[in-house]
């Protein structure tokens, strides 16, 4: 690819961006699109501008100024801590690649261009390979410039990572302390509750925690089966019950049979519906029948509430049974973050589901090699002419060559990659995540691994190694093979930044799919109500992998092909404005993971630095620069040590809340008298409203615990042994246990 092809690709994407941004600045002013670009909460603000007819149809950059002026506190209040972390990732990318762009443009790019390996031509027809490290001849003394640039970029990245990690950690702690009381701090999720034929799960949970946590246990809320299948099943059972009761009623009334046989008009069904009403059916049902119906709907899972945060933390992190497959406890997610359909999944199935999703992900990655290989065939026109001889004449035209080699491959790859996030989100749901944020975090990791593997490694190997039939004889060959392959694919990565970066931001700000749905509702369905708008949550599982992928490409190509860095830096500046606008106007934070995406960004950045150093080590070896290779090894070791230090220093804060903070919060609420209000709020915090209507006649499981301690045995409580007792102790208590029984033997 030459400069003209690169400029052609850049020009096409710039034109697309300008058109879409201008169109967005007009569409956002239309009253009918308020629910698409602002949500229901801002509809009244923009309804006052209906009289400014001319201004509504004139593009303006006012949204850019508003996004730039928005403070971090406003983003925290609007989008939560995850939104702040997302913006911090962009800020970090802007800072580090500003440094990299200046260093590599001033120091590395002239060395690559004047390396002496290739003959130079007119600039528009100059090959992009002359700007890469491939143009530097072997044994060149100027390779110290690349090594120095690598040191500066690595040290700057580690320094910025450390301060960002420290700042986000402090922000997370301040956010926890200063936020209103969170019900999830007082609750744990208990799964794999042992089954009993004598008592319901509700009674089992109450007696277990009343015995083992008598001073801190407050109450609990059972989880009931939910979902479309369960509702259909309940409706079918209700219909069968009504038909059964009707048939019993008919056998007692011979007049009904006579009327039915006479052939005359009858009000039989009307009579049945009147006589066999809800009250009549409930009158026939005894308490035992209703109790059995309740037990059928119960899942072996419950939210258990404690009197203080510290007790909930200890209960969640301490095994409750000698059998690790029973009484499994986890910290409860926030009420709006609960993924209800996965809580009822049997705990014993989770490891099978994880293995199945891992195998499915690997198979999906293998199948995706087909479009990636096809994309790489477009970047090599000589092979494309051999595969498609009828296109030989067309490929001789300069403009067609520039479009096919510079624009088309990255666009095709982007279109195929659009199917990846939904598939990975499905895999993450099948895994059994108990929270929506956990599912989105799992999907984010899967999409990140998938895109880095397919966009970088598979493209590199498919474009260079596989086509040359080269294979790895050992792991030590990896730096050498990457050093040979990555510089030749740097031009493709540059065009990928255009198509997947710049164009994706324009599509993101346009909100094409919600806009079409809104147009369909208003034009076809004639629905003018905006109450259904503003329900989108931020797609972290698609946007964070994209940003981190561009950061990975930037680090690995910084000293190899520095011409990419200015285009990449422009993408991060544009993304900073676009995503801030989307956070404050479009997306609504329904739940928050508490900044759990920052460790993913940190780990990916460190991995990018290590891969860049490994590639540089291979390049210096190919160029026979022993000095540069020797200085790269200490840098690699130092990066690994830095990563390990950050894991020990900051990562535990993101995994669990500290006891000191929770105890201080408990004492503060006790002194201010808020505990009573918090306990009252816990009654309805984790209520499944859709199922509570069906279970309105169920016995109330949420009850405060009376501080009474019964004489129970731990092993029988864990296993759920059934014995008959006359006092108020649980059904699973056995006073005499042998040593084998304590160890779990039958």
N, C-alpha and C positions, 0 to 999 in steps of 0.2 A: 504494500500500500504506500502511496506517495502523499505528499502534502495536499494535493488537489482533492484526492479521495477523502482525506480527513476533514478538509474544509467543507466538502459537500455534505458529509454526514453531520457536521456541526451546524451547517446552514439549515438543513432540513429540520433538525431538532429545535434550533432557535426559532424558526418560523412557526413550528407547532406550538412552542411555548408562548410566543407572543400572541398568537391568535387565541389560544385557550385562556391565557391570563386576561386578555382584553375582554373576552366573552364573559369570563367570570365576574369581572368588575361591573359588568352591566346586569347580568342575571341576578347577582346578589341584591340589587336594588329593587327588584320586582316584588311586589307584595305577595304574589302567589308562590314565591320560592323561599319565603321566610322559614318554613319548616325544614328546608333542605340546608340552607347556609347559616342559619342562626338558631334554630330550635324555637320551641314554643315560648321560652322564657324571654326572648327578645322581640316577639312579634309586635307588642305595643309600642316599642321604641321606634321601629321603622315604619309603623303605620302613619306616623305624623308627616312623612315625606311624600304622601300621595299627590300633593298639589305641585310638586316640582317635577313636572312631566319631562322637561328637556334634560334635566340632570340625570334622570333615571336611565337614559339611553346613551350616556356619554361615559366612556371608560375613564377611570380615575385611580390613582395609586393610594387612595386613602386607607385601604385595608393594610397596605404595607406599613404605613406610618403607625397605625394602631397596633399592629403586631410588634413593631420595633419598640414602642413605648411601654408595652405591657411589662410589669415588674414580675419578679419571681414569686412574690407573695400572692399576687393575683392568680398566677398559674397554679400555685399550691392550693388556693381556695377553690379554684374552678375544676382543675383536673386531678388533684391529689398528688401524693408523693411520687407516683409512677410518672406522671407528666413532667414533674421537675427533673427526675432522673433522665427522662428521654431528652429533655432540652439540654441537660448537662452533657450528655453524650455528644450532642451536636456541637456544643461549645468547646468541648475537649478536641473534637475533630478539627474544628476551625483553627484552634490554637496550634496544634501539633503540625498540621499540614501547611499552615502559614510559615512556620519555621522551616519545614522540609522544602517547601517550594522556593523560598529565598536561598537556602543553602545549596540545593541541587541545581537551581537555575544559574546561580553565579559560579559555583565551584565545579559541578559534575558535568553539566550540559556542554560547556565549551571543550572539556576534555574528551567527551564522547564524540563530538562533531569533528574535532581535529585529531582524532585518534590515528589516522593514517592508513586504515585498512581498506577503505572504499574511495572510489573516485567521485567527486562532487559534480553535480549538474545544476541546471537552473532550479531555483528554489521551488516553484510550483510542482516541478516534476521530481523533486528530490525524494528519495525513498526515506521512510521513517526509520529504517534500520541504521541510518547514519547518526541518529540521535540516541542510539542505545549503546550499551557497553560492548556489543558485538563489534563495533567499529574500532575499538581500542586494540592495538596489536599486542601480541604476546610479549611478556617481559618488559612492558612499558613501566617507566619510573613514575608515571602520573597516576598510577592506581592508588597511591597514598591518598589522593583526593577523595576517592570513593570510600576508602576505609575511614577517613576523617569525617565525611558526611554521615556515614553509618553510626559512628560514635556519637555525633551531635544529636542525630535523630533519636537514638535509643535513650541517651541520657535525658533529653528533653521530654520524651514520652514517659519515662519512668517517674520523673519529677512531677509532671502534670498528673499522672495517674495517682501518685501518692496523695497529693493535696486534694484531688477530687474525691478519692476514696474517703479521706479523713473528713472532708466537708460534708459529704453525703451521709456519712455515719453520724456525725453530730446533728445534722438536720433530721435524720430519722429519730434519734433519741429525743430531740426537742419536740418533734411532732407527736411522739407517743405521750410525752409528759403533758404537753399543752392541749391535746385534743380532749373532747368530752369523753366520759366513761364509755368504754367499748364493751359490749356484751361478750365478745369473743375472749376477752381477758379473764372472764369469770367462768368460762365454759370449756369443756373438753368433749370430744366426740368419742364415744365408746362403741366399738364394733365387735362382732363375733361373740355376742352374748349367748351363753349356753341355753339350750332349749329344755323345757320341762313340760311334762304332760299335766302337772298339777297347777301350775301358776303361769300367768302371762309374763311376757318379757318385762312389762312395766313393773310388776311386783318383784321380779327377780333383780332388776336394777336397783330398786329402792332398798331392798333388804341387804344387797351386797354392799352398797356404799354407806348404808346406815351402820353396818357393822365395822367396816374397815376404815371409814372416814367419818366417825361419829361427830367430831367437833367442827369439821369444816364443810361437810356435805350439806347443801341447801335444798336442792330439788332436782328434777330432771324432766325432760320432754322427749317422749318417744318419737321415733321416725316411722312413718307409715308408708306403705307401698303407694307409689304414684306413677303417673304416666298414662298415655292413651290406652295401652293394653289393659292396665288395671281398671281404668274407668269403664271400658267396654265389658270387662269381666263382671264388675259390680252391677252394671246395668242389666246384664244377662241374668245374673243371679236374682236380682230383684223381680225381673219379669217372670222367671220361673217360679219364684215364691208366690207371686200374685196368681199365676195360673194354677198352681197347686192348691192354694187356698180356695180359689174359685171352684175347682173341681170337687173339693171336699164339701163346699157349701151346696153344690148342685146335687150331690148324692143324698143330702138330707131334705131336699125339696122335690117331691115327685111332680108338683105342679109345673116346675120348669121343664121337665122332660115331656110332659103332656103338651105344653105350649109349643115346644120345639117341634114335636111330631105333628101337630095339627096343621102346620103349614101357614097359619095366619101370621099377621104382624105381631111382633113381640118386642118388648123392651128388655130382653134378657141381659144384654151387655150393660145397659144402663142400670139395671137393677144390681148387677154385680159390682159395678163401679161405685154405686152409692153405698151398698152394704159392706163391701170389702174395701174400705178406705184405709188410710194410714193408721188411724186409731184402732180399727178393727184388727189389722195385721199385727200391730204392736200388742194388742190385747191377747192375741193367741200366742205370741212369743213370750217365753219365760225369760227370766234373767240369764239363765244358762245359755240360751240361744243367742242373746245379744252379746254375752261375754265371748262366745265362740266367734261371732262375727268380728268382734274387736281384735281377737287374737289372730284371726286370719289376715288382717290388714297390717299387723305390726311387723316391723323388720327387726332383725337382731342388732339394732343400732339405736343409740339414744344420745341426746345432748345432756350432759350432767353439769349442773351448776354448783359452784362452791361459794362460800361466804367471803372469800377474798381472792385476789389475783395470784398471790404466792401459792396458795393451796392448789389452785387449778394448774399452775405450772408444774408443781411437784407431781401431781397426779398424772399429768400428761406424759411426763418424762420417765416415770417409774413404772416398770412392768407390774401389772396388777395380778398376775397369775404365774405359777411355775410352768404352766403350759403357754408358750408364747403365741399360740394360735387362738387363745381365748382371752376375753376381756382386753382387747387391743385398744389402746388409747392414743389419741392425737390431739394437738391443740386445735380447737374449733375455729373454723374460718368465720369471717364476719357474716352476719345474717344475710346480707344481699349477695354475698360471695359463695354461698353454699350451692353446690351442684347436686341437687336433690336426687336425680336419677341414678347417680353413682354410689350413693351412700348405702343403698340396700343391696349392692353387689356383695355376695359372700366373700369374706376376707380370704378364704382359701383359694379363690380363683384369681387373685390379683397377680401372683407370680406367673401363672399361665398366660394371663392377658398381656403382661409385659413382654414375655418371650414371643408371643404371637405378633405383637405390634413391632418388635424388633425385626423379626423375620420379614414381616410385610414391608417394613421400611427399606430393608436391604433389597428385596425383590423390586420395589418401586424404583430404587436408585439404579438397579441393573437395567430395568426396562427403559429408563430415561436416557440411557446411553445412545439409543437410536436417534432421537432428535439432536443430541449434542454432536454426534458423528456427522450427521447431515449438515449441521451448521458449519462445522469445520471444513467440510468439502466445498462450501461456498467461498471460504477465504483463500482457497488454492485453486485459481482459475484453470491452470493446466490440467489438473485432475478432473475438474468439473467438465471441461471440454471432452475429455475421454469418456466420461460417464454419459454425457448428453451431447452427442455429435451435432444434433440439429441446432444447437445454440452457438455453434462456432462463429457464424457470421454476426450474430447479435452481440457476442462478447467482444467483438473487435471495435465497437463504438466506445469512445472514451467515457461518455456520460454513463452508459450502462455498466461499464466496468467499475466506475467509481461508486455507483449505487449498490451493485451486487457485492463488491468486496468491502465497502466502507459502511454501508447502512443496513443492508438486508440481513446479514447473519445475526447481528445483535438483536434486531427486531424479532426475528423468528424465535430466538432463544428466549426472549422476554415473554412472548406469547405462550410458549410451552411452560414457562415457569409460573404462569398465573394459576395453573392447576395444582401447584404444590401446597400452598397454605391451607386450602380446604381439606386436602387429603391428610395432611399432618395434624390438623385440628381434629379430624375424625379419629385418627390413631390415638391422639392424646386423650380423647373422651373414652375410647375403648379401654385404655390402660386402667381407668378407675380412679381418676383424680377426684377428690372430695370437694374441691373449690374451683370456681370458674377462673380465678386468677392462676391457680396451679395448672389448670388445663392449658391456659394461654401461655404460661411460662414453659411448659413442656413442649407445646407446639412451636414456640419461638426457638427453642434449642434444636428441635428436629429440622425446622426450616433453615436455620443457620448452618447446621452440618451439611444439609443437602445442597444448599446453594454454594457453599465454599467448595465442596467436593466436585459438583458438576460444572460450576462456572469456572473454577480455577484449575483444579487438578485434572479433571477429565478433559477439559479443553486443551490443556497443556500437553497431556499425553496423547490425546487423539490427534492433535495437530502436528506433533513432532516425533514422539517415540514410536507410537503404534504404526504410523505411516512408514517409518524407517525399519520396522520389525525389530526394534531394540527391546530388550527385556532386562530386568534387574538381575544381575548375578548375585548380588548381596545387598544388604542394607547400606553398606558403605558407598555404594554407587549412587544413592539417592541425591546427595548434593550435586554430583557431577551431572546427572541427567537433568535435574531441575535447572542447573546453570545453563545447559544447552538449550532447553526448551522454553523457559520463561521469557527471555528477551525476544524470541521470535514471535511470541503471542502477545507482546505488550501493545501492539497496535489494535488488536481485537479488544483488549481490555479497555483501551481508550474509547473506542466506539461504543462499547457496552455502557460506559459511564454516560454517554450521550442519551442512548435509547432507554436504558433502564433507570437512569438518574434524572436527567432534566425532564424528559417527557413524562415520567411517572409522577413528578411533582405537579406538573400541569394537570394531569388526569386526577390526581388526588384533590387538588383545590377545586376542580370542577364538580366532583361528586356525581359522575355521569350516571351511575346506576340509581341512586336516590332521586336524581333529577328526572330520569325517565319514568320512574315509579310515580313521582309526584305529577308529572305530565299526564300519565295514564289515568290517575285518579281524578284529575280535574277535567280533562277533555273527554275521556271515554266514559268513566263512571259518574261524572258530574258531581263529585264530592268536593265541596268547598271548605270543609272543616280541616283546620290545621292541627287538631289534637293528636293525630297519629304521628306527627313529626317529632324530631329531636330524640330519637331512641337509639342512636348509634353509639357504640362504645369504641374507644380508640383501638385500632388494629395493631397492637404492639407486636403480635406474632408475625406480622408481615413487614412492618416498617423498621423495627430494630434489626432484624437480619439483613435487610437491604443496606442500612447505614454501616453496620459492622462489616459487611462484605466489601463495600467500597473502601472502608478503612484498611481491610486486609489487602486489597489490590494496591492501595496507595503505598503501604509499607513495603510490600514485596517488589514494587516497581520503582521505588523512589530513586535508588542509585543505578538501576538498570535502564529505565526509560523515564527520565524525569520530565519529559514533555507532557505526561499525563497529569502532573500535579496541579498546574493552573486550572485545568478543566475540572478536576476533582474538588479543588478549593471553591470554585464557583458553585458547584453543586451543594456543598455544605452551607455556604452563605444563603443560597436560595431555599434550601430545606429548613434552615433556621427560621426564616420568615414565614414560610408556608405552614409549617407544623405548629408554630405559635398561634397563627391565625386559626388553624383547625381546632386547637385545644380550647381557645377562649370563645369560639363561636359555634362550632359544629358538634363536637363529640361531648357526650355527657358521661361523667365518671360514675358508673353504677357500683363499682367495687374497686378496691385498691389492694395491691399485693405488698405494700409497705416498702417499695424500692427494691424488690427482689431482682429487677432486671440489671442493676448496676454490676453485681458480681459476674453476670454473663458478659457484659461489655468489657469488664476488666480482664477476664480470662481470655476472651477473644483477642483483645489488643496485645496481651503478652504473647499469645500464640502467634499472632501476626509478626511480632518482632522476632521471635525465634525462627520462624520460617524464613523471614527476610535475611537473617544472619546465616542460616544454613545455606541458602542460595548464594549469598555473597561469598561464603567460604568455598563453595564449589566453583564460582566464577574466578575467584582469585587463584584457585588451584589450576584451572584451565589456562589462565593467563600467566601462569608460572611466576606468581608474585608471592614468594614465601614470607616476606615481611608482613604484607597485608593479611595473609592467612593466619600467621602467628598472632597478630593483634586481634583477630576476630574471635578466637577461641575464648580468651578471658571475658570478652563482652558477652558471649553466649552464656558462660557460667554465671556472670554477674546478674544477667536478666532472670535466670532461674532462681537464684537466691533472693532477688527482689520479690519475685512472685510468691515464693514460700513465706517470706516475711509478711507480706500483705494478707495472705491467707490466715496466718496466725494472729495478726493484729486486728483486722477488721471483719473478717468473714463471720466469726461467732455472733457478732451483733445482728447480722441478717438472718441467722438461723433461729435464734431464740432471744426473748427478752431477758434482761438481767434481773436477778433477784433483788438487787438494791433498788432499782427503779420501781419494781412492782410493790415492794414493801413500803417505800416512800409514798407511792400513790394510794395504797390502802390506808395508811395512817392519815394522809391528808383528807381523804373522803370520810373517814371515821370522825375526825375532829370537826369537819364542816357539817356533819349530819346528813350526808348524801347517800349513805348505804341503804337506807330504807327505800328511797326512790329508785336506786339501782336494782334492788331486789324486785320491786314491783315491775320494773321495765323488763326484767328477765322472763317474766311470765309469758309475754307475747313476742319476745325477740325472735325466737326460732319456731314460730307457729306456721305450719303448712296450711295456709288459708283455704286452698283448693280442696284439701282433704278433710279439714275440720268440718266442712259443711256436710260431708258424707258421714262423718263420725260425731255428729252433734249429740247423739245419745250415748256416747261412750263414757265410761267412768273416767274421771279426771285424773290423769297421771301426774300432772304438775302439782305437787303438794310440798309444803315445807316440812323439813325433817325435825322430828323431836329428838332431842339428844338423849337417847337411851341406847345402852350397849348390851347386846345379847351374848350369851355364851355359845359361840359358834366355832366351828372348825374350818380352817382355811381351805383344806384340800377338797372337802365336799362342796364348799361354796364355789370353788373354781370349776369343778367337774359337773356340778348340778345333780348330785345324788338325790333320789326321791325317797324320803322317809316320812312317816306319819307322826305328827307331833300335836299335842293338845294345847301347848302354850302358844305365845305369839312369835316364836322364833321362826326363821325361814325354813322352807321345806327341805333345803339341801344341807341341814346341819347334822353332823354325826359326831357324837362326843368321843367315841373310842376309835383311835386310828393307830395302825401299826406303822413301823418305820417304812415298810414297803409302800404303804398307801401314801405317806408323805412324799416319797420320792416319785410318785406317779405310777407305781405298778398296780396292776389289777389284782 
